[in-house]
């Protein structure tokens, strides 16, 4: 860790005016970046500058503003793609990661329906056709966004949903990977759990999927913002993540997929901008990524997200990851030393900075209320991962998720707040 220069958190915080706020009369300590990160001035300024200087519809018109807007939009695509080691032509903008997963899921239901109707025309779309006996594999730690769409696909196609279970520690139980077999057509799993913090062994799962020819999809919402991610090295077929979790604007997400995958997928939403030729009788579709970006795109958000990628690149994702590791160690040690507190998830080693915990006899909502009264913002609940908390034997957790603008003082405030919450509610027994 000493080989990587530490982040200058005091300097970074100057770029985030919201962190100067007081809430409940206390200085804000924001530990909910796993849900939504705060935005630096560079991101806000990039969006504002677009509206002030070249606001126009992209890919339309021949006037100067339209050309400048289009250039800014496609430049943003290239910079964001480069952030994950990808080509711009293989990256699609969506509203969020949930929409990106649904875009992929739709390819399976749509292609299967077209086969049943004898109308399948997209070259290579056969790989998206499912039938009874086929299987989709997920894990027991998935966010609902990477679970419910696949449940829907199975209900509509007759395929079967299967899942890799969890150990008591909160890691994937990979003792028997025969669950991925010749019947498996899709393996879709989370890179880093949003509730347990577990970083999954991508290479192991990819190897099992490749051995049977299954498509591999990776939910990278909690990894792209927090660690170096290179899609070529990962060797997955598709990944997705949300801009608002990596310092970017709300309302924009990203889907990267191999060119061969995108080219064989049918459009998700049809209309303007995604077409090639339109007649009154029929239409043909533009190549990816435009095929999947019908209508007026979220231009300002894309430009803002590119600014976020530039900001993180300037910091260095190795440094970001190391910084979060140090904060995670402090949280695990500090919270783990409190009598009555149980951490839900693994210890250090292949884990990220999302730390969930419960306080004996105290509901997580009550813990969150006490923390909020002290200015500490955390998330409480099942974190859109209801099967995960059930497997871990709790109804909900309190979750702290730090980021580049947090320091050891913030972690100390969290630990002190949890002690205060425990003492308050234990004292009322």
Number of C-alpha atoms within 10 A of each C-alpha: 11 6 6 13 14 15 18 13 14 11 10 14 16 14 15 15 12 14 16 12 12 13 15 11 10 13 14 19 27 23 24 21 24 25 17 18 24 20 22 20 15 18 24 20 13 20 20 15 15 20 14 9 11 16 17 19 17 21 17 13 12 9 9 11 16 18 18 18 24 21 14 20 23 18 16 24 24 18 20 24 24 15 21 16 15 19 18 18 19 21 26 22 25 25 17 20 25 21 22 27 26 19 20 23 20 22 22 26 20 22 25 24 17 16 15 11 9 9 11 18 13 14 12 14 22 16 19 22 21 25 13 11 10 18 25 24 23 22 21 24 30 25 24 16 17 24 22 13 19 27 16 17 23 22 13 16 19 15 23 20 19 17 19 18 18 17 13 14 15 23 22 18 15 15 8 8 13 9 16 25 16 14 17 22 22 24 24 25 27 25 22 28 28 28 31 28 27 27 21 17 14 17 13 11 18 20 14 18 23 15 11 14 16 24 20 23 25 24 27 23 29 26 22 23 27 26 17 18 16 15 20 12 9 14 16 24 20 26 27 25 27 31 29 25 25 26 27 29 27 18 15 24 27 27 27 28 24 19 16 12 19 27 20 20 25 24 26 18 14 15 13 13 19 21 19 13 10 10 7 5 5 7 11 12 18 17 16 20 20 21 25 27 23 16 13 13 18 18 24 23 27 29 29 29 32 28 26 27 25 18 16 19 15 9 17 16 18 16 22 22 20 19 26 23 18 15 22 25 13 16 25 21 13 16 25 15 12 15 11 15 18 17 20 24 22 21 19 14 9 13 20 26 31 26 26 26 23 23 24 14 12 16 17 22 15 16 25 23 16 19 23 19 14 22 22 25 22 24 21 22 17 20 20 14 22 18 18 26 22 13 16 18 11 14 16 23 26 25 29 26 28 26 26 22 24 21 19 13 11 19 23 15 16 25 22 17 21 23 20 16 21 22 11 14 17 14 8 6 6
